[in-house]
Amino acid sequence: MIKLLINNIEADYKEVSNLGFNITASIKDFLSIGSVSSFELDNAANTLVLPASKLNKTILINNQNIPLSFKLFKDSIQVFSGECIYKTANYFNDYIDSFNLDVYGGNGQFLQDLEGVSLRDLQTELGTETYDQTTIEATWAGTPSTHKGIFAPIIYGLLDGTPSEWKVEDFRFHVYFDSILQAIADYLNITISSTFRTTDLWKRCIYAFGVGKNWKSDTQSSLTETLEFNDTTETITIVTASTYTISFYLNTGGDVDLNHVEITTSTGFTSIQYDKTLYTQTETVVTSIELSASDTITINGYNSRGTILKNMGSGTYIKAFGSYDVLEGKDFYISSCLHDLPIKSLLKQWVLMFNWAMHFNHITKVLTIEPLFDYKIGSTTYRGFYNLTTESYNELDEDVSQYSINYYPIYDKLRFSYKDNREYDKLIEANINSDLPVLGTETEIGNGTNLKTFGDVFFKRCYNGTFEGVNNTGANLPIILDENYNINLNDGNTAERPSFLSDPICLFVSSSNASLTFEGSTENIPVLMQNNINTSDHFTLSWSDVTVEGSTVKEGLVTTFYNRYFAFLRRLEVMKIKVKIKDIIHINTFNKAYKRGNEFYILTRLDNVKLDNILYDATLIRYVNELNTDAAKTTHNDLIPSQSYIQLEN
């Protein structure tokens, strides 16, 4: 039985074939590592024709071009939730015969809603943070539950002042992955269900600051003072530190003996304007200058004898417009610390890094995110998206009259290539003193016959190590190189503010601390890393494993999240068969294994899900139980990039 609700009122329809929805439900394409997929409505903007019944007229008349809720139920189970818009009508003998509705939504709506949306568009959801010493120090002991990010040292260039002492202006804000994910959920107005979000690994991951001067304060200081009649001078007192654009407007008052105007600041700046033709009722920009709180700007008019005028003309004013520069004491938008990167691109990178599956229930607005299979961090094993325990499974209700099984080539290799095999040489040229592993910038994944290359957005030109003349503490701080693999030394004595526009970079807050002098005091400050050299942590954000102190192995992303995945690929069997499934929306339809005889399968895709049929086209992958412990064997990520690869056991 089919039931259609528009604006929560049951509507009339002619026949089921008129409700010709075709839903595709895809969790993970096993042949496409790093794919971002979800439920999709094939005809997402389908035009639906409804009869002009008395009930439908009551619902739709006077509601043209207004989004109305649209819900479909099949056998008392809701299978679709979205919106419809009544745009046109069909007439017969000058009477409305039917209504045409455009229908939108479905299980892929969350991906559609992110189309064209950038990380920097999350301004409201991420909010603001304060740039001062108190906040910087507070974030060092914080977590994603207390702070949206962390101020931690990264070397973009030489520090202001002496290299051994850090100042407020030497720190930049790095945003937690979890803060970004929550902001995405808030933007979409959905709930995220994920055990993975509770893991120590995820809660430590951060998006490193790399936007140079493009971060933005939430306020622009604007100050104006207007002279009244007989005023001889006017002064603006700066309240908030910023870079100010100073301008003035002069009403000469007719016969005023004006020779020049002088703008002065308490910092020593003086500007004398001589050209009288500038003062013909136009506003004149004087300069842009960085000023601190309590600094002053003064305007005076002088006659030809060099005497300050008694009257420069009523209505004369001076303005100071501050920029949105982030200076000490100001609040800044957290979203401005992120690149202008499409959110969908970031999601794809996370899917690749952590081997995620995503299931969106568009009825309850719950997005489930988990790695595909069980994984282990430290001594704790976490349940993945697929529940492969044989004690809990779904029975497969199938049509065996016709089906197919495809046996794919052996997926025998996952190996890494680097953007430039001279990467190690470039480190030497940049004077980086490091015996730590180097991360790759591209990943090649082989299926036995072909290779597909993924660009590693978050693994470019960032290394932990020491840098000559900068990091004399011996702490292995992260170093970000520019696109030419250089750091701006500025002759070794002075430097620009320590930031420049770099690629997006992923780091994690390690358990290591660096003893650094910060604003006159010695502090233990968390160290950000990519490859983990701390024996207290249980993971590393490199693809392959890392050996610490000659023996301790930190498991990389492949070992942690891809072991069982490669066990499936080792003997990949894909079945295409028609099945009966009652509730295509519920997560248990996908995350439980299906038993067929003595074998178990996982459901990855449903096609041809229509309201007028009961058999759907299913794609299932066989769970090869005897190979489920096969591990990806890694050689450890040595300094020489060409020696780094991952290979499955034969």
C-alpha positions in Angstrom: 0.0 0.0 0.0 1.3 3.4 -1.0 0.6 6.6 1.0 1.5 10.1 -0.1 1.7 13.1 2.3 2.0 16.7 1.1 2.4 19.2 3.9 1.6 16.3 6.2 -1.9 15.8 4.6 -2.6 12.6 2.7 -2.9 13.5 -1.0 -4.7 11.7 -3.9 -2.8 10.1 -6.8 -4.0 8.3 -9.9 -1.8 5.2 -9.8 1.5 3.9 -8.4 3.2 4.3 -11.8 2.7 8.0 -11.5 5.0 7.9 -8.5 7.9 6.7 -10.6 10.8 7.2 -8.2 13.9 5.2 -8.7 16.2 5.2 -5.7 19.9 4.1 -5.7 21.4 3.3 -2.4 25.2 3.0 -2.4 27.4 2.7 0.7 30.8 2.0 -0.7 32.1 1.2 -4.1 34.7 -1.4 -3.3 36.4 -0.7 -6.6 36.8 3.0 -5.9 38.9 3.7 -2.8 38.2 7.2 -1.5 34.8 7.5 -3.1 32.1 9.6 -1.4 28.8 8.0 -2.0 25.4 7.8 -0.3 21.8 7.2 -1.2 20.8 8.9 -4.4 17.5 9.6 -6.0 18.0 9.1 -9.7 15.3 11.6 -10.7 15.9 14.1 -7.8 14.0 16.8 -9.6 11.3 14.5 -10.8 8.0 16.2 -12.0 5.1 14.4 -10.4 1.5 14.8 -11.9 -1.3 14.7 -9.4 -5.1 14.8 -10.2 -7.0 18.0 -9.4 -9.1 16.3 -6.8 -11.0 18.3 -4.2 -8.4 17.2 -1.6 -5.4 18.1 -3.7 -6.9 21.5 -4.5 -7.2 22.2 -0.8 -3.5 21.3 -0.3 -2.1 23.1 -3.4 -4.2 26.0 -4.4 -2.7 29.3 -3.1 0.6 27.5 -2.4 2.2 28.0 -5.8 6.0 28.1 -5.7 6.1 27.4 -2.0 8.2 24.5 -0.7 6.0 21.9 0.9 7.0 18.8 2.7 6.7 15.6 0.7 6.7 12.1 2.2 6.1 8.6 0.7 5.2 5.4 2.6 5.2 1.9 1.2 3.6 -0.8 3.3 3.6 1.6 6.3 7.3 2.2 6.0 8.5 5.7 5.0 10.8 5.4 1.9 11.2 9.0 1.0 11.3 12.5 2.6 11.9 15.7 0.8 10.1 18.8 -0.6 7.8 19.5 -3.5 6.9 22.7 -5.2 3.7 23.3 -7.2 4.7 25.3 -10.2 2.3 24.6 -13.1 -1.2 23.2 -13.7 -2.8 21.5 -16.7 -6.3 22.7 -17.8 -9.2 21.0 -19.7 -12.2 23.0 -20.8 -10.9 25.9 -18.7 -10.8 23.8 -15.5 -7.7 22.6 -13.7 -7.3 18.9 -14.6 -4.0 18.1 -12.9 -1.1 19.6 -10.9 2.6 19.4 -11.8 4.9 19.2 -8.8 8.7 19.2 -8.8 10.0 16.9 -6.1 13.4 17.3 -4.4 15.4 15.5 -1.7 16.2 12.0 -0.7 19.1 10.2 0.9 21.7 12.0 -1.1 20.4 15.4 -0.1 23.2 16.1 2.3 25.8 15.8 -0.5 23.6 17.9 -2.8 23.3 20.5 -0.1 27.1 20.7 0.1 27.5 21.4 -3.6 29.6 24.6 -4.0 30.0 25.1 -0.2 33.5 25.9 1.0 35.1 25.4 4.4 35.2 29.2 4.8 31.4 29.2 4.5 31.2 27.7 7.9 31.6 31.1 9.6 28.5 30.9 11.7 28.9 27.3 12.6 32.5 27.5 13.7 32.2 30.9 15.4 35.1 33.0 16.7 38.1 32.7 19.0 40.2 35.3 20.8 43.8 36.0 19.8 45.6 36.6 23.1 48.0 34.9 25.5 45.3 33.6 27.9 43.4 31.8 25.1 46.6 30.4 23.5 47.6 28.8 26.7 44.1 27.5 27.5 44.0 25.6 24.2 47.1 23.6 25.1 45.1 21.6 27.7 41.9 21.6 25.7 40.1 19.0 23.5 37.5 19.3 20.7 34.9 19.3 23.5 36.3 22.5 25.1 37.9 24.3 22.1 37.4 24.4 18.3 41.2 24.2 17.8 44.6 24.7 19.3 47.4 27.3 19.1 50.5 25.2 18.6 53.9 26.1 17.1 54.6 25.6 13.5 57.7 27.0 11.8 56.7 28.9 8.6 59.8 31.1 8.8 61.9 32.7 11.4 60.1 33.9 14.6 59.6 37.6 15.5 62.4 38.6 17.8 65.0 36.0 19.0 64.4 32.5 17.7 64.5 31.1 21.3 61.4 33.1 22.5 57.9 32.8 21.1 55.4 35.7 21.1 51.6 35.8 20.7 52.1 36.8 17.1 54.2 33.7 16.4 51.2 31.4 17.0 48.4 30.5 14.6 45.1 28.6 15.2 44.7 25.0 13.9 41.2 23.7 13.7 40.2 20.2 15.0 38.8 17.9 12.4 36.0 17.1 14.8 35.1 20.8 15.0 34.9 21.0 11.3 32.7 17.8 11.1 30.3 19.2 13.7 30.1 22.5 11.9 29.2 20.6 8.7 26.4 18.8 10.6 25.2 22.1 12.0 25.2 23.7 8.5 23.1 20.8 7.2 21.0 20.6 10.3 21.6 16.9 10.7 22.9 14.6 13.5 26.1 12.5 13.1 26.3 9.1 14.7 29.9 7.8 14.9 31.9 5.8 17.4 35.0 6.8 15.4 34.5 10.4 16.7 35.2 9.2 20.2 38.6 7.7 19.3 41.8 9.3 20.5 43.1 9.4 16.9 40.3 11.4 15.5 40.1 13.8 18.5 43.7 14.7 18.0 43.6 15.4 14.3 43.8 19.1 13.2 43.7 21.1 10.0 46.9 23.1 10.2 46.8 26.9 9.6 48.0 27.6 6.1 46.1 30.6 4.8 48.8 33.3 5.4 47.2 36.7 5.9 43.8 35.5 4.8 42.4 34.9 8.3 40.0 37.5 9.4 38.9 39.4 12.5 35.2 39.5 13.2 35.2 43.3 13.5 36.4 46.3 11.4 37.2 49.3 13.6 35.6 52.5 12.3 36.1 55.8 14.0 34.9 59.2 12.8 35.2 62.7 14.4 33.4 65.8 12.9 34.5 69.4 13.6 31.9 71.9 14.7 32.0 75.6 13.9 35.1 77.4 15.4 36.8 74.0 16.1 40.5 74.3 15.5 41.6 70.7 15.7 40.2 67.2 16.2 41.6 64.0 17.5 40.7 60.3 17.2 41.8 57.9 19.9 42.2 54.3 18.8 40.3 51.7 20.8 41.2 48.5 19.0 44.5 47.7 17.5 44.4 47.2 13.7 45.7 48.5 10.4 43.8 51.8 9.8 43.1 53.7 6.6 43.0 57.4 7.5 41.0 59.8 5.4 39.5 63.3 5.8 36.9 65.6 4.3 37.3 69.3 4.5 34.6 72.0 4.3 36.7 75.2 3.7 33.9 77.5 4.7 34.4 79.8 1.7 37.0 82.4 2.6 39.1 80.3 5.0 42.8 81.1 4.5 43.9 77.4 4.2 47.4 76.6 3.2 47.7 73.0 4.1 46.2 70.2 6.3 48.4 68.2 8.6 47.6 64.7 9.8 49.7 63.4 12.7 49.7 60.2 14.9 51.1 59.6 18.3 53.3 57.0 16.7 55.3 59.7 14.9 53.5 59.6 11.5 53.0 63.0 9.8 51.3 63.8 6.5 51.1 67.3 5.1 48.6 67.9 2.3 49.4 71.0 0.1 47.3 70.6 -3.0 44.2 72.8 -2.4 42.4 71.3 -5.4 42.0 68.2 -3.3 39.7 69.9 -0.9 36.7 70.5 -3.2 34.1 68.6 -1.2 35.8 65.2 -1.7 37.1 62.7 0.8 40.9 62.3 0.7 42.7 59.2 1.8 45.9 59.9 3.6 47.6 56.6 4.4 47.2 53.1 5.9 49.0 52.6 9.1 49.1 50.0 11.9 48.0 51.5 15.2 47.6 50.1 18.7 45.0 50.8 21.4 45.3 54.4 22.9 47.2 55.7 19.8 45.8 59.0 18.5 45.2 60.6 15.1 45.0 64.4 14.9 44.0 66.8 12.1 44.9 70.4 12.0 44.5 73.1 9.3 47.2 75.8 8.8 47.0 79.2 7.1 49.7 80.7 4.9 51.6 82.0 7.9 51.9 78.6 9.4 49.3 79.2 12.1 46.7 76.7 13.1 43.4 77.8 11.7 40.7 78.9 14.1 38.0 77.5 11.8 38.4 74.8 9.2 34.8 74.9 8.3 31.8 73.2 10.1 31.4 69.7 8.8 35.0 68.9 8.3 35.7 65.3 9.6 38.5 62.8 9.9 37.9 59.0 9.6 39.9 55.9 10.5 38.8 52.6 9.1 40.4 49.6 10.5 41.0 46.4 8.5 39.9 42.9 9.4 43.5 42.0 10.2 43.9 39.7 13.2 46.0 41.4 15.8 46.5 40.6 19.5 43.4 41.1 21.5 41.0 40.8 18.7 38.5 38.0 17.9 38.8 36.2 14.6 36.5 33.9 12.6 37.7 30.3 13.0 36.5 29.5 9.4 39.0 32.0 8.1 41.8 29.8 9.3 40.7 27.2 6.7 41.3 27.2 3.0 38.7 28.0 0.4 38.3 24.2 -0.2 35.0 22.5 -1.1 33.6 20.6 1.8 33.0 17.7 -0.4 36.7 17.5 -1.2 37.5 17.4 2.5 35.0 14.6 3.0 36.6 12.6 0.2 40.0 13.0 1.8 38.6 11.8 5.1 37.0 8.8 3.4 40.4 7.9 1.8 42.4 8.4 5.0 40.1 6.5 7.4 38.3 4.2 4.9 34.9 5.6 5.9 31.5 4.4 5.0 28.6 6.9 5.3 24.9 6.1 5.6 22.4 8.9 5.7 18.9 8.3 6.9 17.0 11.2 5.4 13.9 10.5 7.4 15.6 10.9 10.8 18.4 13.2 9.4 21.1 11.0 11.0 24.4 10.5 9.2 26.3 7.4 10.3 30.1 7.6 9.7 32.4 4.7 10.5 35.5 3.0 9.0 34.3 0.0 6.9 35.5 -2.7 9.2 36.7 -3.3 12.7 39.9 -1.5 13.6 42.3 -1.3 16.5 43.9 1.8 18.1 46.3 0.9 20.9 44.7 -2.0 22.9 41.1 -1.0 22.0 39.2 -2.6 19.1 36.4 -0.6 17.6 33.4 -1.8 15.7 33.4 -0.7 12.0 30.4 0.1 9.9 29.9 -3.6 8.9 28.9 -6.0 11.6 30.5 -9.2 10.5 29.7 -11.3 13.5 27.9 -14.5 12.6 25.7 -14.2 15.6 23.8 -11.2 14.2 22.9 -11.1 10.5 20.1 -10.6 8.0 18.5 -13.4 6.0 18.8 -12.9 2.3 15.3 -13.0 0.6 16.4 -13.5 -3.0 15.2 -14.4 -6.5 17.6 -17.2 -7.6 16.1 -17.5 -11.1 18.9 -15.3 -12.5 22.0 -13.8 -10.9 25.7 -13.4 -11.6 29.0 -13.6 -9.7 32.1 -11.7 -10.9 35.6 -12.7 -9.8 37.8 -9.7 -10.0 41.6 -9.7 -10.4 43.7 -10.1 -7.3 44.2 -6.8 -5.5 47.7 -7.5 -4.5 49.4 -4.2 -4.1 49.1 -0.8 -2.4 52.2 1.2 -3.0 53.3 4.8 -2.6 54.9 7.1 -5.1 56.1 10.6 -4.4 55.5 13.8 -6.3 59.2 14.2 -6.6 61.8 11.5 -5.8 64.2 14.3 -5.0 62.1 15.2 -2.0 64.9 14.1 0.4 67.4 16.2 -1.5 65.1 19.2 -1.1 65.1 18.7 2.6 68.9 18.9 2.7 68.8 22.0 0.5 66.4 23.6 2.9 68.8 22.9 5.9 66.3 20.7 7.7 68.0 18.5 10.2 65.7 15.5 10.6 66.0 11.7 10.7 62.2 11.4 10.7 60.2 9.7 7.9 59.1 11.8 4.9 55.4 11.7 3.9 54.4 11.1 0.3 52.4 13.5 -1.8 50.7 11.0 -4.0 49.3 7.5 -3.4 49.1 4.8 -6.0 46.7 2.0 -5.5 47.1 -1.1 -7.6 44.5 -3.8 -8.5 47.0 -6.2 -10.0 46.7 -4.7 -13.5 46.1 -1.0 -13.1 47.2 1.8 -10.9 45.1 4.8 -9.7 46.8 7.8 -8.3 45.3 9.9 -5.5 46.7 13.3 -4.7 47.3 13.6 -0.9 45.8 16.9 -0.2 47.0 16.9 3.5 50.5 15.5 3.1 52.6 18.1 1.3 55.8 19.8 2.3 55.4 19.5 6.1 58.0 17.8 8.1 58.9 17.5 11.8 62.5 18.3 12.5 64.9 21.1 13.5 65.8 24.0 11.4 69.2 25.7 11.5 69.0 29.1 13.3 65.4 28.8 14.3 64.6 25.9 16.5 67.5 25.8 18.9 65.5 24.0 21.6 66.1 20.6 19.8 62.3 20.0 19.7 61.1 18.4 16.5 58.6 21.0 15.6 56.6 20.8 12.4 58.2 22.8 9.5 56.1 23.9 6.5 58.0 24.7 3.3 56.7 26.9 0.6 55.9 25.7 -2.9 59.6 26.0 -3.8 60.6 23.9 -0.7 62.0 27.1 0.9 61.6 29.0 4.1 61.9 32.7 4.0 65.0 33.4 6.0 65.1 37.2 5.4 68.9 37.2 5.9 68.7 35.3 9.1 67.9 38.2 11.4 64.4 39.5 10.7 61.3 37.8 9.3 57.7 38.5 8.2 55.0 37.2 10.4 55.4 33.5 10.4 52.8 32.4 7.9 52.3 32.1 4.2 49.7 30.5 1.9 50.4 26.8 1.9 48.6 23.6 0.9 46.0 22.1 3.3 47.9 20.0 5.8 46.8 17.4 8.3 48.6 17.0 11.6 47.8 15.6 15.0 48.3 16.8 18.6 51.0 14.4 19.9 51.7 13.5 23.5 55.1 15.2 23.1 55.7 18.6 24.6 58.3 21.2 23.6 59.9 23.3 26.4 59.7 26.8 24.8 60.0 30.3 26.1 56.6 32.0 25.5 56.1 35.6 26.5 59.0 35.5 29.0 58.0 32.2 30.7 59.1 28.6 30.0 56.1 26.5 28.9 55.5 22.9 27.9 53.7 23.3 24.6 52.1 20.4 22.6 54.0 19.4 19.5 52.0 18.7 16.2 53.2 15.8 14.1 52.4 13.8 11.0 54.7 10.8 11.5 54.5 9.8 15.1 57.8 9.5 16.9 56.3 9.5 20.4 56.3 6.2 22.2 53.2 7.1 24.2 50.9 7.4 21.2 49.5 4.4 19.3 49.2 5.7 15.8 50.7 7.8 13.1 49.2 9.9 10.3 51.4 8.4 7.6 50.2 5.8 5.2 52.8 3.2 6.2 54.0 2.2 9.6 56.7 4.1 11.5 59.5 2.6 13.5 60.3 4.6 16.7 63.6 4.2 18.6 64.6 1.2 16.5 61.9 -1.2 17.6 58.5 0.3 18.5 56.2 0.3 15.4 53.4 2.8 15.1 50.7 1.5 12.8 49.9 3.8 9.8 46.6 4.5 8.2 46.7 1.4 5.9 47.5 -1.0 8.7 44.8 0.5 10.9 41.9 0.9 8.5 42.6 -1.2 5.4 43.7 -4.6 6.7 40.3 -6.3 6.4 39.4 -4.3 3.4 42.4 -5.8 1.5 41.4 -9.2 2.8 38.1 -8.7 0.9 39.9 -7.5 -2.2 42.3 -10.4 -2.1 39.5 -12.7 -3.3 36.9 -10.2 -4.5 33.6 -11.9 -5.4 30.7 -9.5 -6.4 27.2 -10.9 -6.7 24.4 -9.2 -8.7 21.0 -10.6 -7.7 17.4 -9.5 -7.2 16.3 -9.3 -3.5 13.4 -8.4 -1.4 14.1 -5.8 1.3 11.4 -4.3 3.4 13.1 -1.2 4.8 15.7 0.3 2.4 16.3 3.3 4.7 17.2 1.7 7.9 20.9 1.3 8.7 20.5 -2.3 9.7 19.7 -3.1 6.0 23.3 -2.3 5.2 25.5 -2.7 8.2 24.6 -6.3 9.0 26.0 -9.2 6.9 23.5 -11.3 4.9 23.6 -15.1 5.1 23.2 -17.1 2.0 23.5 -20.8 2.6 26.7 -21.1 4.6 28.3 -18.0 3.2 28.0 -14.4 4.3 27.8 -11.2 2.2 27.7 -7.5 2.7 25.3 -5.3 0.8 26.9 -2.3 -0.9 24.3 -1.1 -3.4 20.6 -1.2 -4.3 19.3 -0.2 -7.7 15.9 0.0 -9.3 14.1 0.7 -6.0 10.6 1.6 -7.3 7.3 1.8 -5.6 5.5 -0.5 -8.0 7.9 -3.5 -7.6 9.1 -5.7 -4.7 12.4 -6.9 -6.2 15.4 -4.7 -6.2 18.8 -5.1 -7.9 21.4 -5.7 -5.2 25.2 -5.7 -5.3 26.7 -7.9 -2.6 30.3 -8.8 -1.8 31.2 -12.1 -0.3 32.8 -12.1 3.1 35.8 -14.5 2.8 36.0 -15.5 6.4 39.3 -17.5 6.1 41.1 -14.4 4.9 39.7 -11.9 7.3 42.9 -11.7 9.3 45.2 -11.1 6.3 47.2 -8.0 7.1 48.7 -5.4 4.8 52.4 -5.9 5.1 54.4 -2.6 5.2 57.9 -1.7 4.9 58.5 1.2 7.2 58.5 4.7 5.8 62.2 5.3 5.4 63.8 8.6 4.3 64.3 7.4 0.8 60.8 7.7 -0.7 61.2 5.1 -3.4 61.6 2.4 -0.8 58.2 2.9 0.7 55.4 0.6 -0.3 52.7 -1.7 1.0 52.1 -5.2 -0.2 49.6 -7.9 0.7 50.8 -11.3 1.8 50.4 -13.9 -0.9 
